[in-house]
Amino acid sequence: MTNTMTSSPAHMRIAEQLRERIASGAWAPGARLPAERMLATQLGVSRMTVRQALAALQLEGRISRRTGRSGGTFVAEELPEVELSSMRGFMGQLSETGHDVTSEVVTACLQPASADAATALGLDTGAEVARVHRLRLVDGTPVLVEDSCFPAALVPGMLEYDLTGSLYAILADAFGQAAVSKTEALTTEVVGSADGKLLQIGAAQTVLRLTRTSFTEAGTPIEYSADTLRTDRLRITVSTPSHS
């Protein structure tokens, strides 16, 4: 029988070795890892293999990378957890557990719906939507870029409200359009320059892309959002509801 470990790609084997060092406490939370060249020499592999292994660990939230004079690769601190399936949203969950959650509005305007937004919201391409583009910070650190669109006809005057708080509360309280369910798709990608600048991370960093459509109790699509999340600052969990 073929040994799974030895038949797996080299970067996966190296990633597992690095995970073991972190789990054993050999590298404590906040510790700086050796440079890629040194790790490659220690482990007897190429720098590219080490780089791929580190990218996998970064995506898992086990390490973080910083740029600048004090930059490098560090073992991630214990990350706050958020539940993906909860309608409370990431920021609501973090606020409930004592974190300081703030928002900065990047853009708030009426504009024609993109093809993706129109499809998700059941609108004609070019129909008007209220777009709210925000940067969300946790304990002062930029963590999430939200880019949400709402059918303008269902939320007249929405942009006149305070958009730094819960948008779902505005939908429910001001317009009677409570979001009660959602569908989400997750992909990973290298952060774009605009989101990277807002999130204060390097251009090569991998981020999580969440595309969400939220629905009212009547099944009406009320929000389409394409969000960008730093995986080095939050740990995402998914719960499956029990069935009796």
N, C-alpha and C positions, 0 to 999 in steps of 0.2 A: 504493500500500500504506500502511495506517495505521501510523504510528510507535508502537510498543508503549510507549515511554517516555512520550510525550505523552498517550497514551490511558489510561494507568494512573491509579488514584486519586491525588489530590494528596499524601496522606500517604505513599504508597509512593515517590513521586518524591523527597519531602523526606527520607525514611528513607535512600534510596540516596545522596543528597548527603552526609548525615551519615556514612554508612558510609565514603564516600570520604575525608572529612576524617580519620577515625580511621585508616584504612588508610595514608594518606599520611604520618602522623605529625604532622599539623597539630595534632591533639589527642593528646597522649601518654597512655599508661596512667596512671591516677590523676588526670588533669587534670579540672578542674571546667568543665563546659559553661556557656555563658551562660544566663541565665534564659529561660524560655519566651517571655516578652514580647519580649526582645531578639532571640531567634532568629526569632520571627515577623516582626519588623520587618526584620531582615537579609535574610530569605528571601522577603519579600513575600507571606506567607500568614497565615492566621488562627492564633490560639493553639491552637484545637482541632486544626487540622491538625498543628501541631508536637507537640502532646500525643500524638496518635495515632502519629506517626512515632517519638517517643521510646518509647512503649509497645512498639512492634515491636522496637526495638533492645534494650530491656530483656529482652524475651522471648528474644531471641537470645543474651543474655548479654554484649552489647557495652558496655552501660552499667549502672550501678547507681544507686539513689537512696537517700539518707539523710535522715532527719528530724532535727529539733532545730536548735539554733543553728548548728552547723557542717554542716548538711545541704545538700542540693542534688543535682544530677545529675552523675555522674562517669564518665569512661571507665573501663571495667572493667580491672582488672589481669589478667595472664595467668592463666587459670583452669585448675585441674587437670582432666584428662579422666577420665571413667569410661565403661566399656563396658556398654551396657544389657543385652546378651544374655548376659553372663557370669554364671554361677551363684555366683561369689565375692561378688557384691553390691558396691554402691558403696563401702561403708566398708572392706570387705576389700581392695579394689583400692587405695584411697587409703592404707591402712596399709602395704601392700606397697611403695608408692612414697615412703615416708618421712614421711607426714603423721601428725600426732598425732590419732588418732580416739578419741573417748570417747562414752559413752552415759549418759543419765539416764532412769531408769524413771519414767514419769508415772503409769501405772496397770498393775497386774498382778492379774488376778482371774479367777474363773470366772463366766460369765454366759451367758444364753440367746443363741443365734446370731441375728443380724439376718437379714432375708430375703436380702440379698445374700450374706452369709457362708454361710448354709445352702445356697443354690443352688450356690455355688462349691465348697463342701466336700462336696456330696452328702448333706447332713443334712436331717432334718426341721426345719422352722422352729421355733425355740425350743429345739433340742437344745443341750446344754451345750458351750461352747468355752472354751479358755484364751486370754484376751486379754492381749497384751503391748503396751502403748502406750509408745513411747520417743521421746526427743529425741536425735538424733545430732549431735555437734559435730565439726568439723574444724579443728584448730589453734585451738581455743577458740571458734570461731564456730558458732552454731546453723545447721545446713544442711538437716536432714531430720527430718520427723516421721513415724515408723513406727507404724502401728496394725494389728497382726497378730493373727489368730485361728487357733487350732489345734484340731482335734477332740479334746475332752477325753478321750474314751475311748481314744485312741491315745497320749496323752502324760500318763498319770497322774503327778501330782507334779511336773510341769514347772515350776510356779511356785515351787518350793522351791530351784531352781538359781539360780546367779548369772546374772541376765538382762542384765547390762551388756556381755557379750561376744557371741560368735556364737551366735545361736539355732539356726542350721543345724547347728552342731557338737553342740549339745545333742540335737537331733532324731536325729542319726546315732549319736552315742556312747552316749547314755542310753536311747534307745528303738528303735534300729535302723530309723529312719524317715528315711533320708537323702533330701534333696530333690535330684533330679537333672535336673529340667526345669521349665519354667515358661511361663506365658502372661501377657502384660502388655498393658494398655491405657493409653494416655497421652492426657490432655486438659489444657487450660489453663483456669485459672479465677482469679478474684480471691480472694485468701487470706481465709479466715474469721477471725473475731475470736480464736477459741481458738488456732488454729495460728499466726496472726500474732503473738500474744503470746509463744508458745513460741519462734518463729523470730526474734523481735525486729525485725519489719519492719512497715511502715505498712499500714494497712487497705486501701489502694488497690493494693497491689503484686500483680502477676500471678505465679502460681506454677504449677508442673507437678504434676499429680495423676497418680499411678501406681497402678493397680489390678492386683494380681498374684495369681495362683493357682499354687502350686508343687506338684509331684507327685513321688512316690517312683518307684523303678524299676518297681514293679508297676503304676504308673498311678494310685495312690491319691492324691487331693487331701489334702495335709498342711498347707497354709497358705493363708489368704486374707488379703491385706494391702491397705490403702488408705493410700498414703503421700503426703506433701506435701513437695515439693522446691523449694528456692530456686534459680532458674535463674541468679541473679546470682553464685553462688558455685561452681558446677560446670558443666563443659561435657560434654554427653552425646553419645557416639558410638554408632553401630550398625554392626556388622560382619556381612556376609553370608558364611556358610561357602562355600568353594569346592566344586564337585562335579566329580569326575573322570569 
